[in-house]
């Protein structure tokens, strides 16, 4: 066979080989690690408990190089009630909490203290769980609002979120943001205190949801780490 007739077959073979070995880009899950406190640590009540969290993600970056938004890292401190035995089992994230952590909500709202806007705790206390309140908050978040909390700050519109996503976030706030057995903290490090009235066992769960791939929207992955501590 003459060389000029071989070339098309070679090109076809190379094409088929490349096609058969092509693997689409995949989003790698993040890695979350609670550096401190150590699992099964014991602390005196009313003494600051310092926490430190490390996060790395192949696509997003590494927290040790300041490549991640620290406010997107969440630490949940959950008191273990008598009806729940101590366990560091991590439960799946609520879809409403996921929306809060992956949208721009945390840029203006803290969980427990006032920021540019009211805390999620304050919103929970002002609005009882009713359909009317849920519908009102969905509209205000989606369309924007101002002057509702005595200040001049304006909440921007959120048309990038679907109505279902906003509803999930609102329902989470109204049902969970003032749970006396759970506190929430954002950031890679900080501290919290456990009062003597609430001493006992606690599960600390750190979580981070990555940003996924630019060409595959909506495919975000969440990772967690958990430890159990005791306050005496």
C-alpha positions, 0 to 999 in steps of 0.5 A: 500500500502506498504511503499516501493511502496509509495516512488517512487510516493513521489519522482515523486510528489516532482519532478513534484512540483519542475518542476512546480515551477521552475523559471529561473533566470531573469536579474533585470533592473538597477536603475539610479537616478540623485541626482543633479542638481534638476529638474527645477533648474536654473543656471547662465551661465559660472558657473559650474553645478555640477552633481551626479548620483547614480546607483544600479543593483541587479547583477552588484552592487551599485555605493555607494559601488564602485561596478560599473565601473563609466565610464559606466555611461553616462550623456547626456546634450542636449540643447532644441532648439526653435523647441523642447519644454522643456520635460524630456521624455527619448528617447531610446538609439541609438544602436551605442551609446550602443555599445560604452558604453558597449564595451571597447571603453570608456577605451581609448576614451573620448567623448570631450577630448583626452585620450589614443586615440583621442576623439570621437569629433576629429574622427567626425571632421576628417572623413566626413560621407561617405561610404568609411570612414565608411568602413575604420573605421570599418576595423581599429576598427576590425583589430586594428591600430596604428600611425594614430594620431601621437602617438605610441599607438596601438588600439587593435583588436575588434573581440569580436564585430560583424561587425554590432555592429562596423558599428553602433558605427562608424555611431553614431560617424560620425553623432553625436559626434560633435553635437553642442547641445549635450555634453557627460560626463562619470562618477558618478559625475563631472561638466560642464559649459553652456556658455552665448552664449548657455543659455536656457533649457537643458535636462540632461539624465543619463543612465547605461546599465547592464552586464546581466547574465553570462549564458544569453549573450546579454540580457542587460538592460538599465535604465535612469533618466532625469531632465530639467535645465535652464541656464540664 
